[in-house]
Amino acid sequence: KEEKKVIKQKKDALDKICNELRGRSVKVSYKLIEKTSYDKVSNVILSESSLTGYQMILMGTHGMSGWQETFLGSNAQRVVREAKIPVFVVKKHHTILDFSKLVYVSDFKEVSKA
């Protein structure tokens, strides 16, 4: 029961964000996938994103470091490295709803122009 309550809270939060973005004329949708206990989060994200017509992955990160990241790995890091589409990673406890100021980083090499 507790897990269903948490899932509903997360879905409600996603709906709120999507509705706010839609109010700003941003076309947005999402698919909530419940993973099984034996699936690694990054596997589920990479698999889903490769099967459908998604244009970007938006994901949060817990910001593990040190021995935790070394032994447990980083789902966000793996998704960023292996995804075939752009990945937007948001730090834990950070809300971004105003995209009027963004940072663009490039080394200006030919490869970066893609």
TORMARDREN-833873 format. One record per residue (C-alpha): x, y, z; residue number from 1; residue in three letters. Coordinates in nm, 3 decimals, always signed. Each point is the difference from the previous one (the first is absolute). Example, Ala and Ser with C-alpha at 12.3 -4.5 7.8 and 13.67 -1.06 7.14 Angstrom:
% residues 2
<east=+1.230	north=-0.450	up=+0.780	seq=1	type=ALA>
<east=+0.137	north=+0.344	up=-0.066	seq=2	type=SER>
//
This chain:
% residues 114
<east=+0.000	north=+0.000	up=+0.000	seq=1	type=LYS>
<east=+0.279	north=+0.243	up=+0.085	seq=2	type=GLU>
<east=+0.161	north=-0.058	up=-0.340	seq=3	type=GLU>
<east=-0.326	north=+0.079	up=-0.181	seq=4	type=LYS>
<east=-0.032	north=+0.320	up=+0.204	seq=5	type=LYS>
<east=+0.351	north=+0.109	up=-0.099	seq=6	type=VAL>
<east=-0.067	north=-0.082	up=-0.367	seq=7	type=ILE>
<east=-0.319	north=+0.209	up=+0.010	seq=8	type=LYS>
<east=+0.190	north=+0.293	up=+0.157	seq=9	type=GLN>
<east=+0.266	north=-0.019	up=-0.272	seq=10	type=LYS>
<east=-0.264	north=-0.021	up=-0.274	seq=11	type=LYS>
<east=-0.184	north=+0.301	up=+0.146	seq=12	type=ASP>
<east=+0.329	north=+0.196	up=+0.005	seq=13	type=ALA>
<east=+0.069	north=-0.093	up=-0.364	seq=14	type=LEU>
<east=-0.353	north=+0.101	up=-0.100	seq=15	type=ASP>
<east=+0.046	north=+0.337	up=+0.172	seq=16	type=LYS>
<east=+0.329	north=+0.066	up=-0.182	seq=17	type=ILE>
<east=-0.144	north=-0.109	up=-0.335	seq=18	type=CYS>
<east=-0.307	north=+0.218	up=+0.045	seq=19	type=ASN>
<east=+0.217	north=+0.302	up=+0.081	seq=20	type=GLU>
<east=+0.213	north=-0.062	up=-0.308	seq=21	type=LEU>
<east=-0.310	north=-0.044	up=-0.216	seq=22	type=ARG>
<east=-0.119	north=+0.336	up=+0.134	seq=23	type=GLY>
<east=+0.320	north=+0.142	up=-0.150	seq=24	type=ARG>
<east=-0.084	north=-0.160	up=-0.338	seq=25	type=SER>
<east=+0.255	north=-0.281	up=+0.045	seq=26	type=VAL>
<east=-0.116	north=-0.329	up=-0.149	seq=27	type=LYS>
<east=+0.085	north=-0.261	up=+0.263	seq=28	type=VAL>
<east=-0.099	north=-0.353	up=+0.098	seq=29	type=SER>
<east=+0.146	north=-0.276	up=+0.213	seq=30	type=TYR>
<east=-0.031	north=-0.369	up=+0.065	seq=31	type=LYS>
<east=+0.026	north=-0.128	up=+0.356	seq=32	type=LEU>
<east=+0.166	north=-0.342	up=+0.009	seq=33	type=ILE>
<east=+0.007	north=-0.210	up=+0.313	seq=34	type=GLU>
<east=+0.319	north=-0.202	up=+0.000	seq=35	type=LYS>
<east=+0.032	north=-0.342	up=+0.151	seq=36	type=THR>
<east=+0.234	north=-0.046	up=+0.292	seq=37	type=SER>
<east=+0.260	north=-0.183	up=-0.210	seq=38	type=TYR>
<east=+0.020	north=+0.264	up=-0.275	seq=39	type=ASP>
<east=+0.270	north=+0.263	up=+0.016	seq=40	type=LYS>
<east=-0.156	north=+0.344	up=-0.049	seq=41	type=VAL>
<east=+0.238	north=+0.094	up=-0.280	seq=42	type=SER>
<east=-0.089	north=-0.321	up=-0.191	seq=43	type=ASN>
<east=-0.370	north=+0.082	up=+0.016	seq=44	type=VAL>
<east=+0.054	north=+0.361	up=-0.115	seq=45	type=ILE>
<east=+0.233	north=-0.094	up=-0.286	seq=46	type=LEU>
<east=-0.226	north=-0.280	up=-0.117	seq=47	type=SER>
<east=-0.316	north=+0.212	up=+0.003	seq=48	type=GLU>
<east=+0.167	north=+0.297	up=-0.170	seq=49	type=SER>
<east=+0.129	north=-0.218	up=-0.284	seq=50	type=SER>
<east=-0.337	north=-0.166	up=-0.070	seq=51	type=LEU>
<east=-0.211	north=+0.308	up=-0.045	seq=52	type=THR>
<east=+0.010	north=+0.343	up=-0.161	seq=53	type=GLY>
<east=+0.118	north=+0.197	up=+0.301	seq=54	type=TYR>
<east=+0.195	north=+0.317	up=-0.075	seq=55	type=GLN>
<east=+0.170	north=+0.052	up=+0.337	seq=56	type=MET>
<east=+0.053	north=-0.171	up=+0.335	seq=57	type=ILE>
<east=-0.058	north=+0.214	up=+0.307	seq=58	type=LEU>
<east=+0.123	north=-0.162	up=+0.319	seq=59	type=MET>
<east=+0.098	north=+0.085	up=+0.353	seq=60	type=GLY>
<east=+0.314	north=-0.103	up=+0.181	seq=61	type=THR>
<east=+0.069	north=-0.071	up=+0.365	seq=62	type=HIS>
<east=+0.356	north=+0.123	up=-0.037	seq=63	type=GLY>
<east=+0.184	north=-0.300	up=+0.141	seq=64	type=MET>
<east=+0.374	north=+0.036	up=+0.030	seq=65	type=SER>
<east=+0.300	north=-0.178	up=+0.140	seq=66	type=GLY>
<east=-0.031	north=-0.367	up=+0.083	seq=67	type=TRP>
<east=-0.378	north=-0.003	up=-0.061	seq=68	type=GLN>
<east=+0.041	north=+0.104	up=-0.363	seq=69	type=GLU>
<east=+0.298	north=-0.232	up=-0.047	seq=70	type=THR>
<east=-0.183	north=-0.310	up=+0.124	seq=71	type=PHE>
<east=-0.360	north=+0.083	up=-0.084	seq=72	type=LEU>
<east=+0.062	north=+0.191	up=-0.322	seq=73	type=GLY>
<east=-0.188	north=+0.301	up=-0.122	seq=74	type=SER>
<east=-0.320	north=-0.049	up=-0.196	seq=75	type=ASN>
<east=+0.011	north=+0.357	up=-0.130	seq=76	type=ALA>
<east=+0.363	north=-0.036	up=-0.108	seq=77	type=GLN>
<east=-0.072	north=-0.321	up=-0.191	seq=78	type=ARG>
<east=-0.310	north=+0.144	up=-0.168	seq=79	type=VAL>
<east=+0.189	north=+0.313	up=-0.108	seq=80	type=VAL>
<east=+0.280	north=-0.215	up=-0.149	seq=81	type=ARG>
<east=-0.217	north=-0.260	up=-0.176	seq=82	type=GLU>
<east=-0.324	north=+0.171	up=-0.100	seq=83	type=ALA>
<east=-0.052	north=+0.072	up=-0.369	seq=84	type=LYS>
<east=-0.206	north=+0.312	up=+0.076	seq=85	type=ILE>
<east=+0.078	north=+0.311	up=+0.209	seq=86	type=PRO>
<east=-0.007	north=-0.040	up=+0.379	seq=87	type=VAL>
<east=-0.091	north=+0.282	up=+0.239	seq=88	type=PHE>
<east=+0.109	north=-0.077	up=+0.358	seq=89	type=VAL>
<east=-0.142	north=+0.191	up=+0.298	seq=90	type=VAL>
<east=+0.174	north=+0.000	up=+0.338	seq=91	type=LYS>
<east=-0.182	north=-0.131	up=+0.304	seq=92	type=LYS>
<east=-0.230	north=+0.254	up=+0.171	seq=93	type=HIS>
<east=+0.015	north=+0.242	up=-0.293	seq=94	type=HIS>
<east=-0.303	north=+0.128	up=-0.185	seq=95	type=THR>
<east=+0.043	north=+0.139	up=-0.349	seq=96	type=ILE>
<east=-0.303	north=+0.147	up=-0.165	seq=97	type=LEU>
<east=+0.146	north=+0.314	up=-0.156	seq=98	type=ASP>
<east=+0.208	north=-0.077	up=-0.307	seq=99	type=PHE>
<east=+0.071	north=+0.362	up=-0.092	seq=100	type=SER>
<east=+0.367	north=-0.026	up=+0.099	seq=101	type=LYS>
<east=+0.205	north=-0.302	up=-0.103	seq=102	type=LEU>
<east=+0.373	north=-0.073	up=-0.020	seq=103	type=VAL>
<east=+0.134	north=-0.146	up=-0.323	seq=104	type=TYR>
<east=+0.343	north=-0.160	up=+0.009	seq=105	type=VAL>
<east=+0.203	north=-0.091	up=-0.309	seq=106	type=SER>
<east=+0.361	north=-0.055	up=-0.095	seq=107	type=ASP>
<east=-0.092	north=+0.132	up=-0.350	seq=108	type=PHE>
<east=+0.140	north=-0.308	up=-0.172	seq=109	type=LYS>
<east=-0.170	north=-0.128	up=-0.314	seq=110	type=GLU>
<east=-0.142	north=-0.297	up=+0.193	seq=111	type=VAL>
<east=-0.176	north=+0.236	up=+0.240	seq=112	type=SER>
<east=-0.210	north=+0.155	up=-0.276	seq=113	type=LYS>
<east=-0.231	north=-0.302	up=-0.020	seq=114	type=ALA>
//
